[in-house]
Amino acid sequence: MCTVVLIIGLFPSASIAQTAPGQVSTWAPVVLDGQVLFKVHDLSNLSAEQRAASINASIQKEAESSEQTSVVVVTESGYVVLQGYPSEHNLLTVTERDVTTATTPYGQAIIWQGILQDEIRQAQLERSPEYLRRATIYSAVVLAIAAMIHGLLWLIGRWGSKRIRQWLDATHTPLHSWKDSLRIVWKLAFLGLELGLWAAVLLYVTDLFPETRMARYRLWGFLNARIITLGTSNYSALNLLLLLGLTAGLWFGISTLTRLFRFYVLQPAGVNSRIQDVVAVLFQYALTFLGLIILLQIWGVDVSSLAILASVLGVGIGFGIQNITNNFISGFIITLERPIEVGDFVNLGELVGIVERIGARSTEIRTLDQVTIIVPNSRFLESEVINWSHGDPVCRMHLPVGVAYGSDVDKVKMALLEAARRHPEVLLRPRPEVWFQGFGDSALNFDLLVWTGDPKRQFKVKSDVYYEIEASLRRHGLEIPFPQRDLHVRSPELSALVDALATQFPSPSDPPPPPTLQLKAAAEQTKPEAEQPRSPDELQSLIDAWRSEGGVSIGDRQYQCNLYPQCFIGSEAVGWLVEHWNCTREEALQWGQALLNADEIRVVTGDSKFQDGYYFYRFREDEEAIAQSWNLNGGSNVASTDGDV
């Protein structure tokens, strides 16, 4: 507010009042170096503006004269005239219409004589070299002082911002929920002080020089020129800027009032957060509409004259901005029905991600690649949306798997279920299932159906389960097929040519077989070797020691609400070897890895290496017994203690 007052103070002689359209002013100001001296009335053959322009030119010429000018009152042919002396130029003629502060034209001329003489001499003084030099020094000093004050305000602002941030960030502070708004108010307050400082400096410096005063006056006249007519009033650019500023202030004020209403009325009443959003938006829009109507009426705008504008806007909404309107209405419907909420994991067409924000026109979705995508609200109502978080978050994943023809389907089922049970994020209730989908071109097609409790991690879980499937198929000697085609050539000429080439360039007697995917051979090449090979007798001795009384603790283990039967922990096995076999921990890890390489123990959780940590391992014979029991009893021997995750 201080800044606005100072800016208006730069132009003390201007007026921002509205005038009726077609109204011609009968008075015009007489101006010298940006200072309004008085006003003159129009004549029968001259408008007030034309007469004032002629008087201003005469006075300006006297002010620029090198000789000291005096103003005298003379009477010529019955008219009272003000003349400059010694130039004897007529400055203006005082008529009956000009009389405002006196009773006769001569009395009015005497008053104007004193005003003109003082202002002309002041103008001549301000054009002297001595005055200009002194004014320049004053301006430099004022600018230097203003720069120092500005720097001081900047330092105080930064120091205060840190203190306020520390105070507002404390959760026990009563204004903690308003910290963002208070920080903005603090910054705006210092910005207003800085703008007010430089506005005052600009006012002082431009007032020292006659040319800058005149430029300031002309600029204000340009801003105050009437450019728009609404109803019975004309409006200038300055009027519109002031109206825009008041509208912005109204918006910020209503936003603050809306937050107060939500914080002190809706939240204590225990209203649902989504209902709070709806009520707050409607409250803000209603107050904004009423505030604009009141503001326009106070401004002098006939609201009824806006009916035509409203009809034009209606046509524009129907044609030009129908998409924007559609998105706004869709956002309102989403807010009421709540098919999606902030934090939901959704699938919209090719977009998969988490809902970050639901706005009036659009919704922000953060994808799994951490990219924020802005989606128009209408897409959520016009297309199918998969909301993984709506209702029960448990979801089922389909993992298609193909195995080579000739594979034992029971062994395939056992291998796939074994891979599913190995992943800790796969739920055991509902149970994983294997469906035989049919006979493909090159493979027997199966579907492994598993359940997970976190939809956002389904892609990571699916990848991990595929790793387990590959390892499980490799352990059971099952091959993954590849497409194969047989080519039969029936052309005799081509057959003769092939025979001739075969005779000329003999090939090996045993041609290489078709390429096959030998999972087991590849696994043998990539399987990590123990640093020191262990004989089968040594490994059997270790197995007997571990499984005997006083050996490693083997039993049912629970991890993330899943139950893993007949397992032992890697860190306990390493500790047992260190204590009873006098091994170092590195040597104990080598013994465990040797058992893994010999397929005497199996990995239940973790990767393919034997690790010193909270990882589960199971003896091969125990795993085969569990798998057989699972197939015979439908998996009743494995259960989750807490049910579904």
N, C-alpha and C positions, 0 to 999 in steps of 0.2 A: 504494500500500500504506500509506503514511503517513496518507493521508486516511481510509482504512478504519479504521486503528487509533484515530485521534483520534475518529471518529464513534462507535466502540464505547466509547471512553472516556467519552463523554457519559453513558453509562448503565452504570456499573460494577457495579451491583447486579443486573443482569438476566442471565438465562441463556437460551441459544438451543438447549439440548439437546432432543432429541426425547423425547417421552413416549409410552408405550403407550396406545392408546385404551382408555377405561374406567378408567384408573388414577386414583384419587383421592389427592391429596396430603395427608399427615398433618401437615405443617408449613406455617405461613404467616408471612410477615415482619411485624414491627412497624415501621412507618415514621413518621418525623416530618420534615416539610418535604423530602421526597424522599430522605432518608437512611435506609437500613435499619439498625435498631439491633440486633435479634436476632430469632429465630424462636420461635414458641410451638407446642405440640402440641395436637391436638384433644382434646376431652373426650367423655365418653359421650353427652352430650346436645347438644353443639355441635361443628360442624366447625371445622377450623383457620382457614378463611377468616372464618367468622362471629365467632369469638373474636378474631382479629386486628383485624377491623373495629371491634369494641367497644372494644378497647384503644387503637386509633389515635384514636378520637373522644375518649376521656378524656384522652390525652396532648396532643392538639391543643388541647383546652379549657384545660389548664394552661399551655401555651405562649403562648396568647393573653391570659392573665391579666396585669393590670398590676402585681400584687404578685409579688415574687421568690419562686419556689417551691422548696421542698426536698422530697426524697423520703425517706420513712422506711419501715422494715420493721416490721410489727406482726403479731401472731398472734391470729386470731379463730376461735374454735371449732375449734381444731386446724389451721387453714389459715394458711399464710404469705402475707401480703398486703402489697403495696406501695401506700402512700398518699401523696397530695400534701399538703404542709403549707404554709400554714395552712388550706387549704380542706378538708382531711381527706376528700377524695374518693378512693375506692378506684380505683387505676389498673389493677391486675391481680392475680390470685391465682396463685401458683407451685405447681404440682403435681409429683407424682413423674415424670410423663411429660416435664416441661419440663427436667429435670436433664440437662445435657450437659457443662458445664465444671466442675461441682462434684460432691459426693457426696450432698448432701442438698438438699431444697427450700430450706431456710434459707440454705445456702451459695450456691445459685444466685440467691436473692433479693438477697443482699449484692452479688453481681457486677452484677446488673441495676440495683440501686439507684444505683451509681456512674455507670453508662452513662446512665440516665434523667435523673439530676440534672444531669449535664454538658450533655446535649443540650437539655433544657428551658430551662436558663439561657441557652445559646447562642441558642436560638430567640427567647427574650424579648429578648436583646441585639440580634439582627438586626431586630427590629421597632421599635427605638427610632428617633426622628427623626434623631439624630446619626449613627447607623450608616447609615441610608438615604441621608443627604446625602453621606457619605463614599463609599459604594458607587457612587452615581451619578457622582461626580467620577472615581473610578477607571475606571468603564465608559467615560466620555467620552474619557479619556486613552488607554485601550487601543484604542478605535475609531479615534481620530485616528492613533495610531502604526500600526495595521493598514492604514489607508488609504494612508499614506505608503509603507509597505513594498510594498503592492499596486502603487502607481504605479511604484516602483523596479523591481519584477519585470516590469511591463509594458514599461518602457523597455529593460531588459536583454533581454527576449524579442524585441522588435523589432530591436534592434541585432544580437543573435545570429542571428536569422532571416536578415537580409541577408547577414551574413558566411557563414553555412552555405550559403545559396543560391548565393552567388558561388563558394564552394569546390566544391560538388557539381555545379554546371553545367559546370565544366571537364571536358572529356572525358578528360583524363589522370588524373583522380582515381580511385583504386581503388574508391570507393563510388559512382561516377557512376550505375550502374544501379539503385542503391537510394535515389536521391535523394528520390523521393516518399514512401517509407516512413520515411526518416529525418526528413523534414520533419514528418510526422505525429507521430512519436515526440517530436520537440522540442516541438511544440505541446502534446501531451498531458502532457509532463513539467512544463511551466510551468503548465498548467491544474491539474495535481495539486498543485503548490506553492501556488497561489492558493487552491484549495479547502481544503488543509490549514491554511493561515493562518487563514482565516475559521472553519474548524471549531474551531481552538484558541481563537480569540476568543470564539466562541459558548459553548464549554465554560467559559471563565473568567467571562464576564459572567453566564451563567445560574447559576453557582455562587455568586454574590454575594448573590442575593436568594432568600428562602425560597419565594416564590410560583413563581418560574421553575424552581426545583429540583423543586418538586412537579409542575408541568406537564410537565417533562422526564421525570419518573418515570412519570407516567400515559401519556404518549405512548409511551414504551418498552414499557410493559405492554400497550398496545393492539397495537403491532407484534409483540409476542411472544406474543400470544394464538393458541392452536391453531385453525386454520381448515380444514385438509385432513388427511385420514387416508389413508395408503397402507400397506397391509400391516399391520404391527404398530406403526407409529409415527405420531405426530401431527406436523404441521408448521405453523409460523406464517407470517405474511406476511414477517417478517424472514428466515426460513429460505428462502423462495422467492426473495426479492430476492438473497440471498447466492448461491443456486444459479444464478440468472440471471446474476449477475456472473461467477461462475466459468465458466459456459458461454461467455459472451462472451470471457473471457480465453483459454479453450481454443480458441475459433475463431480468434482473432488469432494465438495461438501456432502453431496448425497451418498457418495461411496463411503465416506466416513460414518455417516448416519446409519447406513445399511450394516456396516460392521458392528456398530454399537448395538443395533437392534438384534443382530444375530448372536452377539456375545452375551448380552445382558438379558435377552428375552427368550430367544429360541433355545439356546443351550441349557439354561437353568430349567426350562420346561421339559427337558428330556426328549426333544423332537429328534427323529432319525436324521442322520447327517445328510442324506440325499434329499429328504423333505426340506431340510434347512436350506439347501442350495436352491431348490425351486422357489420357496417363499422369499428368500433373499433377492433372487433375480427379479421376481415379479414386483417386490417392494421397491427395488431400485428403479425399474423401468417406469412404474407408476409415478413415483416422486419426480423423476426426470421429466416426464411428460407434463405434469402439473406445473413444475418449476419453469419450464420453457414457456408455457402459456402465460403464466403470471409475468415472467420477465419481458415477453414481447408486448404485453398490454401496458406494463409500466413504461416501456420504451416508446410507446405511442403507436405501435403497429395495430391496426384493426385486424383482429384475428379472423373475422368473417371474410376479409379480403383474401385470406389464404385458402379459401375453398377451391378456387381454380387450381392453385398449386397442388392441393391435395388430390384433385381429380387427375391432374397430369401424373402425379406420383403413382396413383392407382394404375393408370395405363402402363407406366414404366415397370411397375412390379409385375403386371400381367405378361409383359413381353421381355423387356431388357434384363430385369434382375430376378427372373423367376427361379433360376438356379440358386441364387443367394437366399431368396425367401424360402425355397424348399429345404435348404440346409438348416436355416434357423428353426423352421417348424420341426424338422427331424430331430434337431438337438433338444427341443422342448419335449418331444415325445420320448426320446431316450431318457431324459431326466425323469419323466413321470413313470414310465414302464420299467426302467432299469434292466433292459436285456443284457447290457454290459455295464461294468463298473470299473473304477480305477483299480488296477492290480490284476485284472482278469487276463488269462492267457487265451488269446483268440486266434482264429484262422479265418481271414477274410480274403477269399480268392487265393492269390499267390503270397499274400502277406501273412506271416506268422510272427506273433510277438505279444508283448505285454502292454495293456492300456495304461498310458502314463497320465493323460489328462483328457477330460471331456469338456469341450468348450461349447459356446452358443452356436458356432458355425461349423467347427471341425473337431476332430479327435486325434490326439497324438498317440502313435503306437511305436514302441521301441522294439525292433526286431532282435533276433538272437545274435545278429552281427553288431549289436549296439548302435544301430542307425535309427534315428527318429524320423518317422514318416507321418505326414499330416494328411489325414483322410477326411473328405467331406462327410458330414453326418448322414446325408441321404443314402450313402452306400450301405450303411448298416440296416436300413429299412428296405432297400430295393433288392438286395442280394442276400444269399444265404451266408450266415455267420456261424462258425463253430466256436462255441464258448466252452473251452475245456474246464474252466473253473466254476461254471454254473452248476449249482446243486452239488452232487457227489463228485469230488475231483478224481476218483479212481477211474482209470481208463485202461482199455485193452489194446495191445499192439499186435499186429499181424507181421510175422517174419517168414516170408516164403523161402523155402529151401528145396533144392533139387539134388537128388542122388542118382548115381548110375544105375542102369538097368541090371538086374541080377543081385542087387543088395538085399539083405535080410531086413524086411520092413519092421520087424519087432526090434531088431538091433538099432535101426534108425530112430524109432520112437524112444528107445532107452537113451540113446546118445543125445537127442534133442532135449528131453526132459532133464537129463543130467546137466546140460549146459544152462538151462533155465534156472535150476536150483543153485547153481554156483554163484549167480549174481545177487548181491545183498539187497538190491533195490527192486527185485522181482518179488511180488507178493506170492506167498504160498496159499493164501486164501483170498480170492478164488484161485483154484489150482490151475497151473499151466496145463495146456492141452495141445495135442498134436493131431491135426486133421490131415487125412490122405486126400489130396485134392484131385488126383487123376494121373493119367499117363501122358506125359509130354512128348515132344518130338525126340528128345534126347535124354530125358530124365524122368524119374518118378517124383512127382511134385507133392510136397508136404507144406503145411502151414503150422508154424509154432505160435500159439496164442498165449501171451503172458500179460499179466496185469501189473501196473505200477501206480503208486499213490501221488506222484508229482508229475503232472502233465508237462511242465516246462522242461523236464529232464528226459522226456521220452526219446528224443533223438540220440542223446548220449547213451541212454540205457540200451537202445536198439543196437547201437554200434558195439557196445561192450558185449552184448549177448551174441552178436555175430562172431566176435572174436572167440567167445567160449564155444560156439557151435563148431567153428573150424577146428579148434583143438580137440573137441570131443569126437568129431568125425574121424580125425586123424588117429586118435587113440583106439577107436573101434575098427579101424581098417576100412572105413567107408570112403568111397571116392566121389568127388564132385564131377559130373560129366561135362562134356563140351560138345557142341554140334558137330556131327560127322555126316558126310555125304559120299555116296558111291557114284562114280562116273562110269557109264557104260557107253563105249564107242561102237557104233554099228556101220561105220563107213569102211568098205574093204580097202579103198585106196589109202586111207589114213592108217589102217592096221598094217598094210604092207610097208608103209613108210616107217612106222614105229619099229617093225621087225628088222628092217634094214639098218636103222640107226642103232638098234640094240646089238646087232652083229658087228657093226663097225666100232662101236664104243661099248665094250662089254661092261656090265655093271656087276657089283659084288653079288655073290651067289645068294646071300641072305640080305635082302633089302631091309633097311631100318623099319621097325614097326611104326605104326601111327603114333603120334605123340599122345601120351596120356598124362593126366595130372596125378602124379604119385605123391599124395599128401604125406604118406608115412616116410618116404625117402627124403622128402624136403625137410620134414621135421627132424629126421636123424641128423641132417647136415647142420641145421640151425640150433639143435638142442645143446644148451651149455654143458660143457664137460667139467667134472670136478678136477681140481688141481692135482689130486693124488688118486689114482684108480683104487677101488676097493674090490676085494675078491667077494664072490657070492657067499663064502663061509663067514667072512667078517660081517657082511650085511645081515646075514641070518642071525648071527650072534647079537647084533644090535637090536634087531626086531624082537628077538626073544627077551632081551633085557628090558626093552621098552614096554612090552606087553605083559611082563611078569608083575607080580606083586612088588610094590616099591618102585615100579618104573614110571613112565610118563603118565600123567592123568589123562584118561580117555573117557569122554562122556558127551552128553548133549550140551551144545553151546547156543547161546541166544545173541543175536546181533540185529539191531534195527527191527525189532518186533518179529524176526524170523527165527525159527529153531533149526539148528544144524546138528543132527544126531551123530554120535560116535566120532567125535573130532578131538584133536589135541591142538594146543597152541604152540606156534613156532618158538616164541620166547621161552616157554617152559621146557621145551625139548632141548634148546641150546643150554639152558641153565642146568638141566639134568646131566648132559654130557660133560659140562665143565666141572660139575661136582663129583660125579661118579667115575668118569673115564679119564679125569685129569687132562682134559683138552682145553686149548684156548678157544675163545669164541669163534675165531676164524676157522679153526679145525672143526669145530662143531657144525658150522655152516656147511663145510665141505662134506661131512657125514650126511647131513640132511639132503644136500643136493645129490649125493650119490644114490640115496634111496629114491629120490624123484627120478633120476635118470634110469634107474633099474625098474621103474614103474611099480615099486613096492608101496609107495604112498602116493596120494593124489592131492592136488591143490583144491581146497574148497573155497577159500577167499584169498584174493591177491593175484599176483602174476605167476609166471611159470618158474620163478626162482624160489628157493627155500630162503625165508627171511626171518631175521631175529626181531619179531614184533608180534602184535596181536593179530595174527593170521591163522586161519584154521586149515588143518591138514587131516587126512583120513587114510588109514591103511586100505590097500586095494581090496583085500578080502572083505573088510567091513563095508566098503562101498558097493561091492557086488551083491552082498547080502541085502543091503538097504534098497538097491535098485530092484532086486527081485521081489522084495516085500512090497515095494511101491507098485509094481505092475500087477501083483497078485491081489493086493488089498485096496487098490485105487488110491494109494497115497495116504492112507489113514495113519501110517506110522510117523508122518512128519506133519507137524502142526505149528501154527504161530500162536504164541501164548496170548497176544493182545488182539488177535483177529487182523482185520485189514488195516493197513497203514493209512 
